[in-house]
Amino acid sequence: MLNSWVGYSTLLLFIIAYLLVVFEEKIHLKKSKPVVLIGCFMWMLIGIYEIKHEGGAHEFVEHLISEIGALFFFLLVAMTYINTLSSLNVFQALRAWLLSKGLGFRSLFWATGTITFFISPVADNMTSALLMSTVALAVSDGNRKFIVSAFINIVVAANAGGTWSPFGDITTLMVWTSGKVGTFTFCYLLFPALVNWFIPAFVMSLFLPKGKPTGSKETIAMKPGAKRCMFFFALTIATAVSFHQFLDLPPFLGMMTGLGYLMFVQYYMKKWGEKAFLKKMGLKEERRKVSRYEFFKQVEQVEFDTLLFFFGVLTAVGALSYVGFLACIGGGFYSFMGDTTANTAIGLLSAIVDNIPIMYAVLNMDLTMEVDQWLLITLAAGVGGSLLSIGSAAGVAVMGINRENYTFMSHLKWTPVIALGYVGSIFTWWFVTMGMR
């Protein structure tokens, strides 16, 4: 099929879809729209070709959709929990707490970076970056020097922190659910990820402005049910890990079980907790048309553009895999360069090309790599996106927080320092995984 009309057509369509995604900001077309349409259209062309040649792609597509569906539901649950926690003022309370401490610019720089690094393994890198960049902007007093350094620090910390947990990034989730790396084996990437973040953070901290921003006495209390939801979020993650680790069941089943936890928690809060909250506020009855504890309101606020983009891009990459492009390119690339060099190079490529299709392509190349190499590609694809502001979902999201100061060029000035962190993380990976070889 590679040298047939369908091979050339699917490749051309994929390039068109990707170009439309790259220029999303310029043409104001949501990234999910071109990839969903073109991804499905690619399969329509494959179907026409197979029917004419008495073949069929039904089994392949069934396997493909089972993979996509499992990841889709996993992310849906995670996003719903994040929206719920946000609606209950969990993240806002954290922001107010930091603001009230009256920290200096340097202390705030390290505080926001450290919190991001340790939140992203659970809350995912994009959510963590958005949360902490909002905090950094709020405490910046408009100081451009601090904003740029703090935003870059947060993006690097979010991407690095997301690599040492199955839940930190979509790519780590893909590697985990495919069975390439075990749940606790991801912990081998903790020190490489830490080095990746710490090196550029240390260098940037030397150039931070002196002094401290104006303090704030703002206090924001978490709403009733917040701690309960935090507990069940942790329980949901534990359930997903247990399903995968001990029951040999797909992790998404554990996450959907956790969604059930949340549905009943919110039912309880809507039925009884809301009355206690209204009494505390001195109100006789709820003035809202929709309850603040309405479960499906949180589902509505899930970022479906991201989820549908995820569906579309994996559908399109799956089509390229079926046609034979991935096996052809991957086999030659890895054979020529060797696993370590190839995986490191792919990490650099992820600064330009989104790491989701890259990782999915690697997973579909049928490579026979050891666990240490799967850890390397996970690390490289995750942290390589930090080299450019457009190289990761976290970077693109943070660019929208303060477009006047944090731009592609302001990030690019620090790329050599971030590259030092990238090189340092590769060397650290080599040391920590020596016993696996």
N, C-alpha and C positions, 0 to 999 in steps of 0.2 A: 504493500500500500504506500510505501514511502515515495516511490517514483511514479505514482499514479496521480490523476487529477485531484483525488480526495486528499492525498498527502500534502500537495502544494496548497490546496484550498484551506485546509485546517490550520496549517502553519501561518498563512497570510491572515486568516481571521483572528488567530490568537495574537499576532503582532498588533493588529488594529485595535483589539480590545484592550491590550496593555497600554497602548499609546493614549487611548481615551481615559484610562485610569490615571496615567501620569499627569495628564493635563486637566485633571478634575477641577482644580482651583481656577483655571483660566476659562474653561467652557461652562462651568457651573452645572456639570452633569454628575450626579451621584455615582460613585464608583461601582455600585452594585448593578446598575442598569445595563451597561455594555457587557459585563462579564456573564450575567445571567442569560441575556438574549443570545450572545455569540457562543457561549459555552453549549447551550442546548442546540443551536443551529449547527454547530460542528458535528454533534452526534446525529442530527438529521441527515447530513451529507454522508456520514459513515453508514447509516442505515440504508440509504439509497444504494450506495456502492455494494454493501453486503447482500442486499436482496438481488441485485443484478448478477452477483457472482455466487449465489446460492449459499451464502454464509449467514452468520448471525452474531450479534454482539450482546444478546440478551443476558447471558450469564455474567459477562464482564460488567455490564451496567448494574446488575443486581448487587454484585460485590462492591462496586464503586459507591452505590447509594447507601449501602449498609455502613460503610466507613464514614461517609459524609454525615449521615443521619446521627450516628453515635456521637460525633464531635459537635454537631449542631445542637443536640439536646443538652450535652454537657455544658456548652457555652451559654445556652439559654438559662439554665439554672443559676450558673455563676453570676450572670448579668442581673438576673432578677434579685438575687440576694444583695448585690452591690447597690441596686436602686432602692431596695427596702431599707438598708442601713443608712443610705444617704437621706431618705425621707424621714428617718427617725433622728436626724441630726448627729449621727456618729462622727462623720468626717468634719462637719462644721464645728463640733465641740473640740476636736483635735486642733483645728485651725485657731480657734479662739484661745485655747490653752497656750499654744506657742506664742501668739501675739501678746498675751498677758505677761510673759516672762521677762520682757525687756532685754532680750539678748542683743549682742552686737552683730554686725554684718558677718563676721567670720564664724561666730557661734551658730548663727542662723543658717549659714551656708552648710556647715557640717551636720547640723540637726536635720535639715530638710533632706539632705543627701542620704544620711543614715536611715532615717525613717522610710524613705522611698525604697532603699535597698532591701529592707526587711519586710515591707508591706507587699512589694510586687510579687514575691513567690506565692502569695495567697490571693491577692486582689487583682492580679494581672498587671503587666507593665504599663499599659496605656492608662488604666484607671488611676494607678498610683502616681504616674507622671502628671496627669491632669489635676489631681487633688493637691499635690505638693507644689506644683507651679503656681496654683492659685494662692496658696499660702505664702510662697516666696514673693509674689507680686504684691500681696496685701501688706507685707512688712517691709517693702523695699524703699518706701518714701520717694519713689520715682527715680531712684539712683540707677542709671543705665548700666554702669559698670557691674553693679551687684546683680541686676536682673539677668544680664547675659550670662555671667558666670554661674549663677544659681540655676538657671534654666538648663544650661548644658550639663551641669552636674547632676541635675534631676533626671534628665534623659538617659545619661550614661548609667546612673545608678539603677534606674527602672529596667533598662535592657539587661544589665548585668545580673541584677537580682532575680529577674525572670527566668534565668537559665538553670538555676540549681533546684528547681521544683517542677514537677509535672504540671502544676497549675499556673505557672508564672507567665507563660506565653503560649500562643496557639501551636507554635512549632514544637515546644517541649511536650505539649499535650499529644501531638501527633506521633512523636517518637515513642512516648509512653504507651499509648493505646495500641501501637503496632507491635509492642513487645520487644523492641530493640534494646531498651534500657529499663531495668527494674526500678521500682518506686524509690527505694532508699539509695540506689546507685547514683542517682542524680546529685547526692550530697558530695560526691567527688568533685563536683564543679563549684563548690562553695568558695574555696580558696582562689581558683583561677578567676572567678567572677569578682571576688573582692579585690584582687590585684588589678583587674580591668577597670574597676571604678576608682580605686584609691590613687593610682598613679596620676591620672589627669586631675583628680580632685585636689591632690596635694599641690601640684604645680599651679593650678588656678587660684588656690587659696592664698598664694604668695602675692597675688596681684589684686586682691580685694580691697575696696576702700576701707579706711579706718572709721572708727566711730560706730554709732548704733542708731537705728531708726527710732522715730517717736513711738513710745509704748502705747498700748491700748488696754482699757479696762473692760472691754467687751467680754461678757460671759454668755455662753450658749450651753444650755442644759440638754442632755439627750432626752428624747421623748420616752414615755412609758413603753416598755416592750423592746427597747434597744438592746439591753444586755441579754435579754432572752433570745433575740434574733442572732446576736453575735455568738451565743452559745450553740445555737442550732446550725449556724453556718460552719462552725468548727466541727460539729458532729456530722454534718453533711460531707465534708471533706474526708473525715475519718471513715465514714460509711463507704464512700467511693473507693478509697484505698483498700478497705477490707474486702469489698466485692472483687477487686482486681487481684489482690494479693493472696487471699485465703479461700475464696469461693470460685476462682477462675471464671468470673463473670465480667462482662464489659463494665468499665467504670461509670458509663453514663447511667446504668441502672441504679447505681448507688447515689448518683447526683439526683436522679428523678425521685428516689426515695426521700432525699433531703428536701426536694420541692414539696413533697407531701407533708414533711415536718412543718415547713413554712406556711402551707395552706391552713393547717390546723391551728398553728400559733396565731395567725392573723384572724382566724375565725373566733378564737378565744378573746383576742384583743378587741375585736369589733363588737363582740357580744357583751363583754364585761369590763375589759380594760379601758375602753373609751369613756365609760361612765365615770370611772375613777379620775381620768384625765380632765374631764369637763368639770368635775367637782373641785379639783385642785385649782383650775383656772377661774372658778367662781361663775361658771356658766350653767344655766338650767338645762339647755338642750343644744344639740349640734346644729350650727348654722350652715354647715357645708352641705351641698347636695350629694357629694360622694364622700364616704367615710375615709378618713386619713389611714385607716387600716384595711382598705379594700385591696385584696390580693391582686386582682386582675389589673388594677391601675398600675402596679409595679411592672407587670408583664408588658403592658402597653408601652411603657417608657424604655423598654429594651432597645438597644441600638440595632434595629433590624437591617439597616444599611450594611453594617459590618457582617452580620450573619449571612445575608444574601450574597454579599461579595465573596464571603468564604465558600458558599455553595457554588457560585458561578465559576470562581477561579479553579476550584478542585475539579469541577465538571470539565472545564476546558483542558486542564493539565491531564486529566484522565483520558480525554480524547487523543491528545498527543501521545500518551503512553500506549494506547490501543493501536494507533497507526504505526508505532515503532520508533518514534523520534527519541524517546528517552533512553531506550536500550542501546540505540546506535550512538548517541552522543555520550551517554554515561560510561559505556564500556570503554570507548576510546579515550575519554578524558581521564578516567581513573587508571587505566592501564598505562598511559603515557606518563602521567605525573606522579603516580603513587598515592596511596590513601591520605597520608598526612598532608602533603603539599596540595592535593586536590581539595581536601576539606578546608584547609586554611584559605585557599584562593576563593572558594565558594563563600566563605565568610566576608571577604572583601567585596565580592559581587553583590552581597545582600545590602550593601550601602546604597546601591543603585536600584536593584530589582527587589521587590517585596519578598521577604523571607518565607512567606507561606507557600507560594508556588515553587520556590526553590527547594524547600524541604520536602514537599509532596513529590516533586520530581525525583529527588534523591531516593526517597522511600520506594518509589516505583521502578527503580533501575535494577532491582534484584541483585544488589551488591552483597558480597560476602565479606563484611567487615566485622572485626572483633568489637567488643563492647567499648574499649577505649577510643576507637575511631568514631563510634556513634556518639560518644560523649563529646568528642572534638567537634563534629559537625553541628551538634546541638549548641555548643558554646559559641562557635564561630558564626553561625547563622544568627544567633541571638544578639551578640555584642557587636558584630560587624556593622549592623545598621546604625550604630552610634556615630560612625565616622562622618556622616552627613545628616543634616536636619531632616531630610526627606527619606532617610534610610530605614525608618521604623515608624510604626503607628504612634508610638510615644512621642517621637520628634515632631511628626506632622500635627498631632493633637496640641502639643505645647506651643507650636508656632501660632496657633489660633488664639492663644491667651493674651499675647502682647506683641502684635505684628510690628509695632513701631520700633521696638528694641531688639527682640529676638527674631533674627532673619536667617536666611540661608547663608549669607555672607558672614554674619557675625559668628555663626557656628563654624563656618569653614576656617576662620582664623585660628581656631583651636584644634583643628583636625590633626595636625602633626603630634600634638600632645596626647590626643585620644588614641592615635595610632600607636604611641608608646605603650599605652595601657593594653591595646590589642595584642601587641607582640609579647608583653609581659604575661598576659593571660595564657598565651599559647605555650610559653616556656613553663609556666606553673602547671598547666595541664600535663605536660610531659613528665614532670617530677611526680605529681600525685598519682598518675596512672602507671608508673613504672612496674608495679607489681602485677599488673594485668597482662603484661606482654609475655 
